[in-house]
């Protein structure tokens, strides 16, 4: 064998040795990498083990804390009942019994609420029931007198006292004689309890004010509040509230609350007699009883007596007479308010003689009623027109348009310069409905008014 052959064989052996060495180095590097990865995994595992242990401990602490908080939350469960006295009016029997009636009303309402809650909210264990009724007590008292429900206004004060003194968490709150609506107070209290963890249900007994519809619409926007609010209906809901009614749980207590408004009997002499001193309530045949009326500090008062039989068809046989107190300007002759035989105010209206096109045209002019009809606009920021010069015909039409807005004093209004309406202009005498039906802005009692004028009230 020649030398080159040996040399070639040597090169092959060297190549094999090099391949073996490379393999061994690769294996050693692989082992090193695996050992490093193992150490990292081991560290990660130990860290996760410690973390899981810490998490478990923390979770146990949180669960214990939640359990304690839930125990605290469940310790004093209650429901809140918020009632608007304009929409939830107690039945006549309660109001007529004074203090005893208030006690009976509170007791029966408490029992009815307990029965309803136990039947419909079994998950609430023995909750306390807080009830707050917000009402204009004086206004309600006057309305009850005019409606013939009570004879003495003080009976309602006795009723309130009896109601408030019977059930510890029941309150009938007088919002004051100057407030006809309670939605502001109820709205604020509603928000206070809406997210209160101890309050498991809010019962809202509201009137037909649009503000309540806004509150209920806002509540529906929060899905977390679904089922948290229930409604109590007394006087049937109208329009917006009737539309929202299907989104809430609704209940009624027909044996406790009226389902109709109190309709005045329009016998003003009754209120006058019940508010006079006792010596005036025992009249001689020639004695006169003065009735209350609004007076002004810059006027002087004169009186004229009118037989009771001419002011009310329900006149008693006691021989009482009514004196209508009038306010007479020193410089001007006394003004009068025309009334029918029931003592109801009768404004002369002749809408049929006004062309509909002219009526709509005057409406679109956006004239200021105060400025054109009363001579002065009290609103510094009034956006209605004050510059136009009206013809006699336009003035007459504007007067008729103003009569389309109901006066808050209704048929009892004794202001001769009042520009608002006191009876529905679309209603005919003797008919208790009109073109607008249930959507009419005037109350039911302002329809079908006898327009025969039998007396003039000087004011």
Secondary structure, DSSP 8 states (H G I E B T S, - for coil): --HHHHHHHHHHHHHHHHHHHHHHHHHHHHHHHHHHHHHHHHHHHHHHHHHHHHHHHHHHHHHHHHHHHHHHHTTT-EEEEEEETTT--B-HHHHHTHHHHHHHHHHHHHHHHHHHHHHH-TTS-S-EEEEEEEE-HHHHHHHHHHTTS-S-THHHHHHHHHHHTTSTTEEEEE--TT-S--HHHHHHHHHHHHT-TTEEEEEEE--S-HHHHHHHHHHHT-GGGTTSEEEE-SS---HHHHHHGGGSEEE--TTTB-SS-------HHHHHHHTS-GGGGS--TT--EE------TT-EEEEEEEEGGGT-TT--SS--EEEEEEEE-SSS---EEEE-TTS-B-----GGGS-HHHHHHHHHTTB-HHHHHHS----TT--SB------HHHHHHHHHHHTTSB-TTGGG---TT--SBSS-TT--TT-S--TTGGG-SS-GGGSS------EEEE-
